[in-house]
Amino acid sequence: GAGVSQSPSNKVTEKGKDVELRCDPISGHTALYWYRQSLGQGLEFLIYFQGNSAPDKSGLPSDRFSAERTGGSVSTLTIQRTQQEDSAVYLCASSKAGGPETQYFGPGTRLLVL
Amino acid sequence: SQQGEEDPQALSIQEGENATMNCSYKTSINNLQWYRQNSGRGLVHLILIRSNEREKHSGRLRVTLDTSKKSSSLLITASRAADTASYFCATADTGRRALTFGSGTRLQVQP
């Protein structure tokens, strides 16, 4: 079956603009995660969705970042008033159920803020 | 915040040699996972070892876990040029849903 997909693959934007990043998880996976990876670094957790429960937003770096998950499937990560330090690869992952199990990652969106 | 720390940060070996990467962590965990990343894009899950396990094998991969030392190692035997990638350990911390990733080891296998 299809894996996790993300769009766009690459995004170049100007400082101050808003961007939306999309994630389509594997069908049937109830848990969805967003991570951020800066150049040469490990992954930084941003936000976690599990079914219809309130999301865990503890990793969002500022109030310019928000995410939603519609119908328990597709998720959109929005960054408002982008800054140069937001430049990174944004990775989405899903798993069958929330908890400490294997996560399946999408190919990521590479964001460059000029 | 990053919990796991991989060692070494970079490793270059010849094809056919074994590669060993180490990971240390700080908190109580449910399991520890190893992922591979090619060209800075999506991560591929390699192996998961639970906190009550000490060793696990999968093909050419061997993972050990020492919860008393809060450390794990990943051994890739008979390496191939195609193994060239970055390898990350990730801990599933007790009481936390998201994985905590280390900073990774960049492995270069010379043909």
Interface residues (C-beta under 8 A of the other chain):
Chain A: V4 A31 Y33 Y35 Q37 L39 Q41 G42 L43 E44 F45 Y48 Q50 D56 G59 V89 L91 A93 G98 G99 P100 E101 T102 Q103 Y104 F105 G106 P107 G108 R110
Chain B: Q2 G4 I29 N30 N31 Q33 Y35 G40 R41 G42 L43 V44 H45 L48 F88 A90 A92 R97 A98 L99 T100 F101 G102 S103 G104
